[in-house]
Amino acid sequence: MSESVTVGTSQSSTSHSPSAVEIWKWTLTSDAVASCFVKDVFDMRDSGVKDAEFFWLGRVPCRTVRIIGILVGVQIYEQRTVYSLDDGSAVIECVQRHSGPNVASPMKSVTSCCDSPLNALPPKPPKPVAQVGKSVCIVGRVTRHFESRKILVDSIVPCAAANDEPKHWLAVLDLHSSYYFASHLPAFTVPASTAQRPHAPKTYTLAVDADDSRKTPKKPQCQTGRHNHERDAVQPEARDIPTPMSIASSVAGSSPSSSSTSSPVKPGQSPPRLRHPSRLHTRDLTANTFRIYIKHYMDHAPPPTGRSHFASTSSSRSPSPCPPPRKGKARVDMLTSVYSVDVLDTPTKRPRYDTVRRREIQIGLLGDATPRPSRNTKYSLHAESGGAGEQTPRPPLLPDMFGNEHMPDDDDEENTEYSCNTTYGVTLSHLRRVPELAQLAYRVVDAEGRRRAREERKRAEAGSMQDRDHAREGARQREKEPKGPKMRRLFRFAIRQLYEEGSIVLWDGPVRPLPSDLVSLSSGLGPAGMDALWRTNASTSIVATSNVTVRSSVARGWHEDETEEPSDPPPGEEAYISLTPAYFLKVVEQTIRSMMAATASDMEKARAREKQKHRSRAAVSLMEKPSVPSGPTPHEILVWLHRDERWARVGEWTVREALEWGRSEGRVWCVGRERWEVCG
């Protein structure tokens, strides 16, 4: 195996000594890979820089090394494989992360859900590259590991010939004397030819759930030659979406404006995915995080595909590709899908009878049964006060595996066909019935209560004994308080904040139906369902067939402790829609047309008055071209929109974002001096 090392000592881009950041950036390049012994990895000097981790191999900075040796141990774990390599000088552990599995196709995930529960098992870890006793070449990044060091593998390949290891020894010995520890060479300087060339690892990369294959933005079709440089100068680039990694690490430090920034998702591109609410850390369970998740759902929720059992404002009906199942078998299958526990899940307590019965009534399995009074006092009082208990029993609705439902009556006037090209608003009642959002609200309320109790305990410990008794008594009283009203206030708070900051507006068009748990579960079987919005743990939900069980167990975990069901939506409930660039661009286009038409009308009236005033003077030349009004600026568009109370809280940034997205789609263009017109 040949060894190639780029020596850059005398060729320097600058005469001054490079800074630690410049040296660290150079260690990220492919030319900075150092061939060395395992003992050199342990003997390297730490750079001492906190935010730029690299080491000094003699006079040369090093971050990535190449070593060749014999495998003396292989340990396979669920998410990584640890290789123990010995090259004669020392033994070191090399950690290789397992790459993410391939996602199953929608049809395979749908058909496999009826197979054996063994399909929900996680896949087997990959086989090791080589067995113990084989010679391998490993390239990886050196990192600290407690008081020692280890290597994070970028690539590992078996040696092709037996002489590869001796050749590596000779090459490293030559580098020690002529490059790494050469006293006749000056201090290290960053080579100019490789200072700006990044090094991309081959294997050790973080898996990103959002689709990286972003399409090239379309160019405006009405651009003229003199505006091409303006188009290229302002061509939008792929912006980083401030949700997936920030939510996973430190959502609590997110700025309030982060929720109002939404990158549009094109038809061929999957939406970004946030960490699943059940996997959020306790420090991230705040009202700001909940507001971000509400905005994310309103931006990227898939279009409705079926008719919900509680749909009051709008409903849907679509023919099912398979005949309706028998009632008895359907009841068993649906209860299995809703209340089944994965074979790998930790055993949990069995749901209470009243909880199971209410869930059966909710999904329509007991619609024909005689209503029975609940043994839950709170639920019975709620029914007697005019709540959900006095609803007229509805016929059962049995959704199939595709989210469609078999209606018992063919003449239902409330059936409505949903279209993927139609924009749908959401109501507060809809958001409260989304299992993931309801679960997140429950966790946020619980976390806020624990934080408040912790602060009160600290204050009580500093006070008298009487204060401690009052604090303990208050904590016990708060634990007994139901979380339903607090969850409802949290939803209202998030909607109010989004409305005040101009991220959402009132909507008077078609509204999404109220989702039931079963419809939500069935719609998540494919990539276009609800599971496309959330990023789950690869070790527990990488198999598409286990998504239903995971979602049902997650929804059941918080719902068992919450006895209050959401009340029926009031008639004429307000609906909201998120101001995504794709939707708001239509409003901006109409505003531009209206403003240009009004300006042209005013100019025409002014010319008519001028012509009437100077009729006795010289005639107007026929060669004179009438002046055409130019388009408005973003600020002028915003002032025009603020005349309507609906858009009174929209900011100028939202207008500019919609215009830039419209430019990439070829629908609007900038004519100069920040003035915009509609193409065509």
Secondary structure by P-SEA (a helix, b strand, c coil): cbbbbbbccccccccccccaaaaaaaaacccccccccaaaaaaccccccccbbbbbccccccccbbbbbbbccccccccbbbbbbbcccbbbbbbbbbcccccccaaaaaaacccccccccccccccccccccccbbbbbbbbbccccccccccccccccccaaaaaaaaaaaaaaaccccccccccbbbbcccccbbbbbccbbbbbccccccccccccccccccaaaaaaaaccccccccccccccccccccccccccbbbbbcccccccccccccccccccccaaaaaaaaaaaaaccccccccccccccccbbbbbccccccaaaaaaaaaaaaccccccccccccccaaaaaaaaaaacccccccbbbbccaaaaaaaaaccccccccccbbbbccccbbbbcccccccbbbbbccbbbbbcaaaaaacaaaaaaaaaaaaaaaaaaaaaaaaaaaaccaaaaaaaaaaaaaaaaccaaaaaaaaaaaaaaaaaaaccbbbbcccccccccaaaaaaaacccccccccccccccccccccaaaaaaaaaaaaaaaaccccccccccccbbbbcccaaaaaaaaaaaaaaaaaaaaaaaaaaaaaaaaaaccccccccccccbbbbbbcaaaaaaaaacccccccccaaaaaaaaaaaaaacccccccccbbbbcc
